[in-house]
Amino acid sequence: MIIARSVSELRAVLDTTKGSVGFVPTMGALHIGHRTLIEAARKNNEYVVVSIFINPTQFLPGEDLSKYPRREEADFKICELSGVDILFYPDTDMMYGKDEVSILAPDVRGYILEGASRPGHFDGVLTVVMKLFNIVRPTRAYFGKKDAQQLALITQMAENFFMNVEIIPMDTVRESDGLALSSRNVYLNTVERQEALKLSAALKKATKMVMQGNLVSEEIKRAMEEILTPLDVEYVAVVNRRFESLAQVVIGDTIVLVAARVGTTRLIDNMWM
Ligand code: PAF
């Protein structure tokens, strides 16, 4: 595995390759969810590039940028063992200059739900993903469905900017008890880890209601909020794939989402129906 710390190093390697490039952008602290993305990229492309970059522009003041888990050695090992060809590992000065053009998330999808709770977050995500796509020029890029709104916005950006990349959505990976894998799970203590199961339990309840024929969003949300009590819930939402609010679940075109704080840790999860 080649580790490239600068754009020119990465380009020098990529320029010698021929064939499709599968790209998995990450902020490190890699877990099995990331490995699933890497495995899919490995299976369907000649080359696999992973980036590890904790992007400062997607953190709001007061968020966990300084304490975001950093696992350089373990991450490098995971990439190597997963068959990554090139690891792009830039620092902030490599990725950002002093006076930057930035990409703004669209109002309709970028400033609701996650975007309302974390205003400006998606501007930072889209800006860095645009930079990374321009640097790596991937054939396919792999993103988890757990960050459903991020996935929708990146897909929209690729379309709006006529970018020559296929965005591949990948299912959320869960622990055996239902907790969605997230780099932020490491912040949870034992009691909080147990409390965090309320998110997947609420989504399980939503699935059960839908399977039993109750498609009314308000009733589903109320049942979910009961299960989520006493967590500090930021939102429970029922939207379609374009992130428009739905009064009723439409099977095949619905995402049920939840964001809540467990202690000081903010967690999100969702279920695609
Ligand atoms: O999902 C993430 O880890 C980040 O938002 C991403 C896409 C790597 C951009 O920094």
Boltz pocket constraint, residues with backbone or C-beta under 6 A from the ligand:
constraints:
  - pocket:
      binder: B
      contacts: [[A, 25], [A, 26], [A, 27], [A, 53], [A, 55], [A, 58], [A, 125], [A, 128], [A, 129], [A, 147], [A, 150]]
      max_distance: 6.0
